[in-house]
Amino acid sequence: MKKLFKFAGIGAIAYVALFCVYFFDLDGKFFFYIYEPFFKNHYDNMARRDMTQMPYDMDKYPAYKYDEV
């Protein structure tokens, strides 16, 4: 019986914690304020080829390979 109450208590605490995450939109705030700026900064600084500078031939297709940086 003691184990049942312990599992019920742990379940209730987990339920309250998950409800707080949902109610205050903590996961959305985490992604907006922490996750997205970090990855946005990372991907904005990646080296990319300028596809507008490549010569265009009707019968040849460009090789979409990136140079090793």
C-alpha positions in Angstrom: 0.0 0.0 0.0 2.9 2.3 0.8 4.3 1.8 -2.7 0.9 2.6 -4.3 0.8 6.0 -2.4 4.4 6.7 -3.4 3.6 6.1 -7.1 0.5 8.1 -6.8 2.4 11.0 -5.2 5.1 10.9 -7.9 2.4 10.8 -10.6 0.6 13.8 -9.0 3.9 15.8 -8.9 4.6 14.9 -12.5 1.1 15.9 -13.5 1.4 19.2 -11.8 4.8 19.9 -13.3 3.6 19.0 -16.8 0.4 21.1 -16.3 2.6 24.1 -15.3 4.7 23.6 -18.5 1.5 23.6 -20.5 -0.3 26.4 -18.7 2.6 28.9 -18.8 3.8 27.7 -22.2 7.3 27.0 -20.9 8.3 24.8 -23.8 7.4 27.5 -26.3 9.3 30.1 -24.3 12.3 27.8 -24.1 12.3 27.4 -27.9 11.7 31.1 -28.6 14.2 32.6 -26.2 17.0 29.9 -25.9 16.8 27.3 -28.6 15.9 29.3 -31.7 18.4 32.2 -31.2 21.2 29.7 -30.7 20.5 27.8 -33.8 19.5 30.8 -35.9 22.9 32.3 -35.1 24.6 29.0 -36.0 22.8 28.5 -39.3 23.1 32.2 -40.3 26.8 32.0 -40.0 27.2 28.9 -42.2 29.2 29.2 -45.4 27.0 29.0 -48.5 27.7 29.2 -52.2 26.2 32.1 -54.0 24.1 30.4 -56.7 23.6 33.6 -58.6 27.3 33.8 -59.4 27.4 30.4 -61.2 27.5 30.3 -64.9 24.2 29.1 -66.4 24.2 26.7 -69.4 21.0 25.2 -70.7 22.3 21.7 -71.2 24.5 21.5 -68.0 23.4 21.3 -64.5 25.4 22.8 -61.6 27.1 20.6 -59.1 25.5 21.4 -55.7 28.5 20.6 -53.6 29.9 22.8 -50.8 33.6 23.4 -50.4 35.1 22.2 -47.2 35.7 25.2 -44.9 
